[in-house]
Amino acid sequence: MFGVHFGVAFHAPVLSHGAASVPGPRARGRQLVQLASGRRRGPVTQLIAPWHIGKQTSPFVSLEYVEANAGLEAVAGPQCRSGTATLVAVLGGRVLFEHANGIRGEINAGGCAWMPASQVAWRGESGMEQPLRVFQLGISPAGKQQTAPAVSDEVGQHYPEEAGSVRVILGRFGRTQSPLRSVLAGMNLFHVSLKDNEVWRYFAPDAHNVIWLAVERGGLELTEGERVYWEQMGVFDESAGLIEMQADGDTSFLLGSARKDPR
């Protein structure tokens, strides 16, 4: 099992297979090694940059969170570096996109799409009652994926499967698998929503030595007392072990994990 969710006491011990254990020593967890606040410019907050945290989070090389109030003008998507893939997850409003080959479409709230960064442009629109809320993630595919031709039929709207409070955008959480299966394999990307004081725990696959999270709403308290709040992100160490967190208020965040890019 690659992930597990509980709503029990914050420091309840956990077994590796995801079941709550009997009282005893608490399992060792991964430690937070970097905490950073995003840099806001207008409606765009940059959380990962290739020249900054992107060196520690590769193959996740960039991350922006876009938010615009309902009724405002459309917001153009940030530009990604050539050679990266772009994954757009729409939390509110809608995104219109246009591929270089002429394909056009839209992604509504709750949907996501993978796009070759150099071939697709998008702009977001807020509804009359719903603000625009979008995550844009730049990914540098490794190995064969890096040189593979663009898969244009992956450009379009997909709705991630849900496993309780977890929306599985990439990869797998427990038995729930992302609809994006033919591209960006070997990575997990989840959008998690927790109620106040709710506890969530994550076991990454053994090969995943890059793990980060970015808070979009509310805040999180980690096992050693660290806190990650709105428009902040944390990067964890490369050791094995679980990640355990508790929501401080109603909270939602993005979590990514993968094998570190050796380049």
LOLUM-197193 format. One record per atom (N, C-alpha, C): x, z, y. Coordinates in steps of 0.02 Angstrom, whole numbers, padded with zeros to 5 digits, always signed. Layout:
<sites>
XZY;...
</sites>
This chain:
<sites>
+00043+00000-00060;+00000+00000+00000;+00044+00000+00062;+00031-00046+00108;+00074-00053+00166;+00049-00014+00226;-00008+00019+00220;-00033+00058+00276;-00084+00107+00251;-00094+00160+00288;-00144+00208+00268;-00171+00242+00330;-00236+00256+00329;-00268+00287+00387;-00303+00351+00365;-00294+00404+00403;-00327+00466+00389;-00356+00495+00453;-00407+00537+00447;-00434+00573+00504;-00427+00647+00494;-00374+00668+00461;-00364+00739+00445;-00316+00771+00494;-00298+00833+00480;-00254+00870+00526;-00189+00832+00537;-00160+00840+00597;-00103+00800+00619;-00044+00805+00572;-00027+00864+00549;+00033+00872+00509;+00018+00880+00434;-00038+00856+00411;-00052+00858+00339;-00002+00815+00302;+00030+00840+00249;+00079+00800+00212;+00046+00742+00176;+00084+00690+00162;+00058+00629+00133;+00104+00605+00078;+00076+00580+00024;+00115+00548-00028;+00126+00475-00012;+00177+00445-00044;+00194+00376-00027;+00139+00327-00045;+00095+00344-00094;+00042+00297-00112;-00018+00303-00066;-00016+00348-00017;-00069+00350+00033;-00119+00405+00024;-00115+00445-00030;-00162+00499-00040;-00137+00563-00008;-00182+00605+00016;-00161+00669+00045;-00132+00712-00009;-00076+00745+00005;-00043+00786-00045;-00065+00858-00041;-00046+00897-00090;-00056+00969-00088;-00007+00998-00039;-00018+01062-00015;+00027+01092+00033;+00099+01091+00009;+00145+01075+00054;+00216+01071+00037;+00254+01042+00096;+00318+01025+00086;+00358+00998+00141;+00329+00933+00168;+00330+00925+00232;+00304+00864+00263;+00352+00806+00251;+00324+00747+00234;+00365+00689+00221;+00405+00670+00284;+00467+00647+00272;+00509+00627+00328;+00481+00565+00361;+00481+00564+00426;+00454+00507+00463;+00507+00470+00501;+00491+00408+00521;+00535+00370+00564;+00534+00401+00634;+00592+00399+00666;+00599+00430+00731;+00592+00377+00787;+00562+00397+00842;+00558+00354+00901;+00627+00354+00935;+00656+00294+00944;+00723+00289+00973;+00723+00258+01042;+00667+00228+01062;+00664+00199+01129;+00592+00201+01154;+00584+00222+01216;+00519+00225+01249;+00527+00191+01317;+00483+00144+01332;+00489+00107+01394;+00420+00092+01423;+00417+00090+01489;+00355+00071+01524;+00357-00003+01538;+00298-00035+01535;+00294-00105+01550;+00304-00120+01624;+00322-00182+01638;+00332-00204+01707;+00273-00247+01727;+00235-00224+01775;+00174-00259+01795;+00187-00306+01853;+00161-00366+01847;+00159-00415+01901;+00090-00446+01903;+00050-00425+01952;-00018-00448+01955;-00056-00425+01893;-00091-00471+01860;-00129-00452+01800;-00088-00448+01736;-00022-00464+01740;+00020-00467+01680;+00068-00408+01678;+00069-00373+01622;+00118-00319+01610;+00164-00341+01554;+00228-00346+01570;+00278-00366+01519;+00303-00304+01484;+00295-00303+01417;+00314-00246+01377;+00378-00258+01337;+00387-00320+01313;+00449-00339+01279;+00476-00401+01314;+00540-00401+01330;+00574-00459+01358;+00633-00477+01314;+00648-00543+01306;+00703-00563+01261;+00770-00532+01279;+00782-00520+01343;+00846-00493+01365;+00847-00417+01368;+00793-00386+01349;+00789-00313+01354;+00771-00285+01286;+00711-00259+01277;+00691-00229+01214;+00688-00280+01159;+00679-00344+01176;+00676-00397+01126;+00737-00399+01081;+00794-00373+01104;+00854-00372+01061;+00845-00322+01004;+00806-00270+01016;+00794-00220+00964;+00733-00236+00921;+00687-00277+00946;+00625-00290+00911;+00622-00359+00879;+00675-00400+00886;+00675-00467+00856;+00661-00462+00781;+00616-00504+00755;+00593-00569+00780;+00537-00568+00830;+00513-00509+00851;+00464-00505+00906;+00504-00506+00971;+00505-00561+01007;+00552-00567+01063;+00519-00560+01131;+00454-00562+01135;+00420-00550+01199;+00349-00526+01186;+00324-00486+01233;+00255-00461+01229;+00230-00450+01299;+00172-00479+01314;+00138-00468+01378;+00066-00446+01365;+00043-00402+01408;-00027-00382+01407;-00058-00406+01472;-00112-00444+01467;-00145-00473+01525;-00213-00440+01533;-00228-00416+01592;-00294-00387+01605;-00317-00406+01675;-00378-00431+01680;-00407-00449+01744;-00479-00425+01745;-00501-00399+01801;-00568-00373+01807;-00620-00428+01800;-00679-00409+01778;-00733-00457+01769;-00748-00493+01834;-00758-00558+01830;-00776-00597+01888;-00718-00626+01927;-00655-00609+01908;-00598-00636+01944;-00584-00707+01922;-00540-00741+01959;-00520-00808+01941;-00483-00808+01874;-00479-00866+01843;-00445-00873+01779;-00371-00856+01787;-00341-00830+01734;-00271-00811+01733;-00234-00856+01684;-00181-00888+01707;-00141-00931+01663;-00097-00888+01619;-00087-00909+01558;-00045-00872+01511;+00028-00874+01531;+00065-00819+01521;+00137-00819+01535;+00174-00871+01493;+00229-00896+01519;+00268-00946+01483;+00314-00913+01432;+00318-00942+01372;+00363-00918+01320;+00422-00965+01314;+00476-00939+01287;+00536-00981+01277;+00523-01035+01225;+00556-01091+01235;+00552-01145+01185;+00583-01121+01120;+00554-01141+01064;+00579-01120+00999;+00545-01059+00972;+00502-01028+01011;+00465-00970+00986;+00393-00991+00971;+00361-00952+00930;+00289-00960+00919;+00253-00909+00963;+00193-00927+00984;+00153-00882+01025;+00092-00861+00986;+00079-00797+00985;+00018-00771+00955;-00023-00738+01009;-00084-00763+01019;-00128-00737+01071;-00186-00700+01038;-00194-00636+01056;-00249-00595+01031;-00294-00577+01089;-00357-00597+01086;-00404-00588+01142;-00447-00526+01127;-00440-00475+01169;-00478-00414+01161;-00542-00414+01202;-00543-00452+01258;-00601-00457+01301;-00599-00522+01340;-00657-00547+01360;-00660-00611+01395;-00650-00668+01346;-00622-00723+01370;-00607-00779+01325;-00547-00817+01352;-00514-00854+01307;-00455-00894+01323;-00470-00966+01306;-00455-01011+01353;-00460-01083+01341;-00389-01109+01330;-00379-01152+01280;-00312-01177+01267;-00314-01253+01260;-00255-01283+01272;-00247-01355+01265;-00180-01369+01232;-00182-01405+01176;-00122-01424+01139;-00095-01489+01167;-00029-01499+01158;+00003-01559+01184;-00026-01623+01153;-00054-01617+01092;-00083-01676+01060;-00155-01690+01081;-00179-01650+01131;-00245-01662+01158;-00299-01616+01131;-00283-01576+01079;-00333-01530+01052;-00348-01475+01103;-00412-01464+01115;-00434-01411+01160;-00481-01364+01122;-00483-01302+01145;-00528-01255+01114;-00530-01190+01153;-00563-01142+01124;-00569-01077+01156;-00564-01021+01105;-00542-00964+01128;-00537-00904+01086;-00578-00850+01121;-00629-00826+01087;-00672-00775+01116;-00648-00705+01097;-00676-00654+01128;-00656-00585+01115;-00659-00570+01041;-00606-00538+01016;-00601-00523+00945;-00563-00574+00906;-00549-00633+00937;-00514-00686+00902;-00440-00688+00919;-00403-00726+00881;-00332-00735+00894;-00312-00805+00872;-00253-00827+00895;-00228-00893+00876;-00152-00893+00878;-00123-00931+00833;-00052-00944+00833;-00040-01012+00865;+00010-01017+00908;+00022-01079+00945;+00097-01092+00951;+00120-01154+00939;+00189-01171+00957;+00197-01165+01032;+00242-01121+01055;+00245-01103+01126;+00254-01162+01172;+00296-01210+01151;+00311-01266+01196;+00257-01319+01196;+00205-01312+01154;+00156-01364+01147;+00086-01344+01168;+00075-01282+01185;+00008-01258+01201;+00010-01218+01266;-00039-01232+01308;-00049-01193+01369;-00118-01161+01366;-00124-01100+01394;-00189-01069+01393;-00203-01034+01459;-00267-01024+01473;-00288-00984+01530;-00347-00941+01508;-00350-00882+01535;-00402-00835+01516;-00455-00829+01570;-00517-00815+01547;-00572-00805+01593;-00608-00740+01577;-00623-00702+01628;-00662-00642+01618;-00736-00660+01624;-00778-00624+01586;-00850-00635+01591;-00878-00597+01650;-00942-00606+01662;-00974-00571+01719;-00973-00496+01709;-00974-00472+01646;-00975-00401+01633;-00916-00378+01591;-00874-00423+01570;-00819-00405+01526;-00753-00427+01555;-00705-00381+01566;-00640-00401+01592;-00601-00441+01540;-00553-00479+01565;-00507-00515+01522;-00453-00467+01497;-00444-00463+01432;-00392-00421+01402;-00360-00460+01345;-00296-00475+01353;-00261-00518+01306;-00191-00492+01293;-00170-00492+01230;-00100-00484+01212;-00071-00552+01196;-00012-00567+01224;+00025-00627+01205;+00092-00605+01177;+00105-00624+01115;+00166-00604+01080;+00208-00666+01065;+00272-00665+01085;+00318-00718+01068;+00359-00698+01008;+00360-00742+00958;+00393-00728+00894;+00444-00783+00880;+00504-00763+00860;+00556-00810+00841;+00557-00814+00765;+00526-00865+00736;+00523-00869+00662;+00593-00875+00633;+00603-00843+00576;+00669-00843+00544;+00671-00893+00487;+00732-00911+00467;+00742-00952+00408;+00708-01019+00412;+00673-01037+00358;+00640-01102+00353;+00586-01110+00405;+00554-01055+00423;+00500-01059+00471;+00524-01082+00539;+00587-01065+00556;+00613-01081+00621;+00619-01157+00632;+00635-01193+00579;+00645-01265+00586;+00586-01305+00561;+00534-01271+00537;+00476-01307+00511;+00438-01340+00568;+00406-01398+00555;+00367-01430+00607;+00307-01388+00627;+00283-01400+00687;+00225-01363+00711;+00165-01377+00666;+00127-01325+00651;+00067-01332+00610;+00008-01332+00658;-00013-01391+00679;-00063-01395+00732;-00130-01369+00709;-00144-01372+00643;-00209-01349+00622;-00215-01273+00624;-00159-01238+00638;-00164-01166+00647;-00184-01148+00719;-00185-01198+00763;-00205-01185+00832;-00280-01185+00834;-00309-01129+00844;-00382-01123+00844;-00400-01050+00837;-00464-01037+00839;-00487-00968+00839;-00491-00940+00768;-00464-00880+00759;-00469-00844+00696;-00492-00774+00712;-00531-00745+00667;-00553-00676+00677;-00520-00632+00624;-00476-00586+00646;-00441-00543+00599;-00490-00501+00558;-00471-00489+00495;-00509-00444+00453;-00498-00372+00477;-00548-00330+00466;-00543-00260+00487;-00539-00215+00426;-00496-00164+00432;-00491-00112+00382;-00501-00045+00418;-00564-00024+00424;-00579+00036+00463;-00564+00024+00536;-00518+00063+00563;-00501+00057+00634;-00446+00006+00647;-00424-00031+00596;-00368-00077+00602;-00392-00149+00596;-00374-00190+00646;-00384-00262+00642;-00318-00294+00621;-00318-00330+00566;-00257-00357+00537;-00246-00427+00565;-00204-00432+00616;-00191-00496+00649;-00140-00537+00609;-00086-00505+00586;-00037-00536+00542;-00023-00490+00484;-00008-00520+00426;+00014-00480+00369;-00042-00447+00332;-00029-00386+00310;-00076-00351+00266;-00076-00277+00281;-00135-00246+00277;-00144-00174+00283;-00186-00153+00223;-00153-00117+00176;-00189-00101+00114;-00209-00164+00079;-00273-00173+00065;-00297-00232+00031;-00323-00285+00079;-00319-00271+00143;-00345-00318+00193;-00289-00363+00218;-00301-00428+00218;-00250-00477+00235;-00272-00519+00294;-00223-00540+00336;-00237-00581+00394;-00260-00651+00372;-00304-00682+00412;-00323-00752+00399;-00267-00800+00414;-00216-00779+00452;-00159-00822+00467;-00106-00811+00413;-00111-00849+00359;-00069-00837+00301;-00014-00889+00292;-00020-00947+00323;+00028-01001+00311;+00084-01003+00362;+00080-00961+00414;+00133-00959+00463;+00153-00886+00475;+00214-00876+00499;+00239-00810+00518;+00231-00760+00461;+00248-00781+00401;+00243-00737+00343;+00294-00680+00348;+00280-00625+00313;+00327-00570+00310;+00325-00525+00371;+00273-00530+00412;+00266-00487+00471;+00197-00454+00469;+00194-00394+00495;+00131-00359+00505;+00118-00351+00579;+00057-00364+00600;+00036-00352+00669;-00036-00327+00667;-00046-00267+00693;-00112-00235+00691;-00134-00215+00761;-00199-00219+00773;-00229-00188+00832;-00270-00130+00806;-00252-00069+00829;-00280-00008+00802;-00320+00027+00857;-00380+00050+00840;-00422+00088+00887;-00438+00156+00857;-00423+00209+00894;-00433+00277+00869;-00476+00317+00918;-00515+00362+00891;-00552+00410+00932;-00507+00468+00951;-00527+00506+01002;-00489+00563+01024;-00473+00609+00966;-00409+00628+00960;-00383+00674+00908;-00380+00643+00838;-00400+00581+00831;-00397+00549+00765;-00324+00536+00746;-00309+00543+00682;-00241+00535+00657;-00235+00469+00619;-00178+00436+00628;-00165+00373+00592;-00093+00374+00567;-00083+00350+00506;-00017+00348+00476;-00003+00278+00449;+00060+00257+00454;+00078+00190+00432;+00142+00192+00390;+00137+00164+00330;+00195+00152+00288;+00212+00078+00292;+00270+00061+00318;+00289-00010+00321;+00316-00032+00253;+00312-00097+00238;+00345-00123+00178;+00420-00105+00180;+00450-00100+00121;+00520-00077+00116;+00568-00119+00159;+00557-00184+00163;+00604-00227+00199;+00594-00225+00274;+00540-00194+00298;+00525-00194+00370;+00565-00139+00405;+00619-00158+00438;+00660-00109+00474;+00652-00115+00550;+00606-00157+00573;+00587-00161+00644;+00515-00140+00650;+00502-00086+00687;+00433-00063+00699;+00427-00041+00772;+00374-00063+00804;+00361-00045+00873;+00286-00038+00883;+00267-00005+00936;+00196-00002+00955;+00190-00005+01031;+00136-00034+01055;+00122-00040+01127;+00051-00017+01139;+00043+00033+01183;-00022+00063+01196;-00059+00025+01250;-00119+00007+01235;-00161-00030+01282;-00212+00016+01317;-00235+00067+01282;-00282+00115+01310;-00264+00184+01283;-00272+00236+01325;-00262+00305+01302;-00190+00323+01292;-00176+00363+01240;-00109+00386+01227;-00102+00409+01155;-00039+00416+01132;-00024+00437+01064;+00026+00494+01066;+00016+00544+01023;+00066+00596+01013;+00097+00585+00944;+00163+00582+00940;+00198+00572+00878;+00218+00639+00847;+00246+00636+00787;+00257+00698+00749;+00307+00745+00782;+00355+00719+00819;+00405+00762+00851;+00386+00780+00923;+00324+00767+00941;+00301+00786+01008;+00308+00731+01060;+00338+00674+01041;+00343+00619+01089;+00274+00592+01104;+00265+00566+01164;+00201+00537+01185;+00212+00467+01212;+00167+00423+01194;+00168+00354+01217;+00100+00341+01248;+00101+00321+01313;+00038+00313+01349;+00026+00240+01369;-00029+00231+01404;-00052+00166+01426;+00004+00125+01459;+00010+00062+01435;+00060+00015+01460;+00131+00040+01448;+00140+00078+01395;+00207+00096+01371;+00215+00072+01300;+00278+00065+01278;+00290+00047+01209;+00348+00088+01181;+00345+00099+01116;+00397+00136+01082;+00426+00096+01025;+00492+00104+01014;+00527+00070+00959;+00553+00125+00912;+00545+00115+00847;+00564+00164+00798;+00631+00146+00765;+00662+00196+00734;+00726+00183+00701;+00717+00141+00638;+00772+00123+00606;+00770+00077+00550;+00767+00112+00483;+00760+00177+00483;+00757+00214+00420;+00690+00203+00386;+00687+00221+00322;+00624+00218+00286;+00582+00280+00305;+00518+00279+00290;+00476+00336+00303;+00413+00316+00340;+00367+00363+00343;+00303+00350+00374;+00306+00360+00449;+00257+00333+00483;+00246+00345+00554;+00178+00378+00560;+00176+00434+00594;+00115+00474+00600;+00101+00486+00673;+00039+00477+00692;+00021+00485+00763;-00050+00510+00770;-00063+00541+00828;-00129+00567+00843;-00151+00543+00912;-00213+00522+00917;-00239+00494+00980;-00250+00549+01032;-00229+00536+01093;-00242+00579+01150;-00295+00544+01192;-00358+00559+01179;-00413+00521+01208;-00426+00459+01165;-00481+00424+01180;-00494+00362+01144;-00437+00313+01158;-00406+00288+01105;-00343+00252+01111;-00344+00187+01071;-00313+00135+01098;-00301+00074+01059;-00231+00050+01073;-00200+00019+01022;-00131-00002+01029;-00117-00059+00980;-00062-00093+00994;-00037-00147+00951;+00025-00120+00915;+00029-00133+00849;+00088-00112+00811;+00114-00172+00772;+00179-00183+00777;+00212-00237+00741;+00268-00211+00697;+00276-00241+00638;+00333-00224+00595;+00355-00286+00558;+00421-00290+00545;+00450-00349+00512;+00520-00332+00491;+00551-00379+00455;+00622-00373+00440;+00661-00396+00500;+00712-00359+00518;+00751-00374+00578;+00784-00442+00573;+00781-00480+00628;+00814-00545+00631;+00889-00532+00633;+00928-00559+00585;+01000-00545+00583;+01040-00580+00636;+01010-00628+00671;+01049-00666+00721;+01065-00624+00782;
</sites>
